[in-house]
Amino acid sequence: MAGNVWERVADFYGEDYYAHSPDENPSGLETGEYVILRGGSWTRPAGYLRTAVRYRYLKGNRSSGQGFRCAETG
């Protein structure tokens, strides 16, 4: 999950979101100027290659180091 490409997740970035979010399974913001990327990519130094790394990125920008994960729920 870490190191190939940044994983773009469904929620948007909010600087103080986690200060006011639910304790369990926070759903994130539904809109915003920035999307959230997680996990680092081959384009970054080794210290970024962790699933806990969270990075804000302008929602209209694209890069070869960015992707997404498909998952089935239910």
Legacy VTK file of the C-alpha trace (Angstrom):
# vtk DataFile Version 3.0
C-alpha trace
ASCII
DATASET POLYDATA
POINTS 74 float
0.000 0.000 0.000
2.953 2.344 0.460
5.547 3.385 -2.063
4.099 2.707 -5.498
1.884 5.790 -5.978
0.143 8.175 -3.614
-3.338 6.781 -2.993
-6.062 9.356 -3.568
-8.849 8.819 -1.036
-12.510 9.889 -1.232
-12.508 12.655 1.368
-11.219 16.199 1.095
-8.591 17.949 3.219
-9.574 20.081 6.207
-6.752 21.516 8.316
-8.555 21.046 11.638
-10.868 18.180 10.626
-9.421 15.598 13.037
-9.786 18.004 15.978
-13.588 17.870 15.505
-14.166 14.486 13.814
-15.871 11.421 15.332
-13.561 9.136 17.335
-14.438 6.093 15.210
-14.465 5.838 11.415
-14.450 9.551 10.486
-15.900 9.969 7.003
-13.979 13.120 6.046
-15.130 16.275 4.299
-17.400 15.921 1.258
-16.044 18.965 -0.616
-13.011 21.195 -0.608
-10.144 22.731 -2.533
-7.691 19.939 -1.661
-7.976 16.147 -1.894
-6.089 13.780 0.402
-3.302 11.501 -0.771
-1.863 8.745 1.432
1.080 6.372 1.443
3.822 8.156 -0.490
5.102 7.260 -3.953
8.220 6.434 -5.893
8.629 10.194 -6.491
9.283 11.007 -2.803
12.053 10.253 -0.269
11.806 7.025 1.778
10.429 8.837 4.862
7.146 9.432 3.002
6.605 5.731 2.251
4.224 4.966 5.110
0.466 4.393 5.089
0.134 6.936 7.910
1.486 9.750 5.720
-1.265 12.172 4.687
-0.721 14.868 2.064
-3.034 17.557 0.703
-3.113 18.064 -3.063
-5.065 20.528 -5.230
-8.005 18.551 -6.585
-7.434 19.535 -10.246
-3.753 18.580 -10.341
-2.509 15.278 -11.759
0.804 13.445 -11.441
2.398 10.140 -12.428
2.949 9.440 -8.731
-0.776 9.534 -7.902
-3.371 6.770 -8.170
-6.353 5.214 -6.416
-7.351 1.860 -4.981
-10.459 -0.072 -6.051
-12.224 -1.956 -3.272
-15.504 -3.769 -2.886
-17.564 -3.078 0.216
-20.319 -5.194 1.656
LINES 1 75
74 0 1 2 3 4 5 6 7 8 9 10 11 12 13 14 15 16 17 18 19 20 21 22 23 24 25 26 27 28 29 30 31 32 33 34 35 36 37 38 39 40 41 42 43 44 45 46 47 48 49 50 51 52 53 54 55 56 57 58 59 60 61 62 63 64 65 66 67 68 69 70 71 72 73
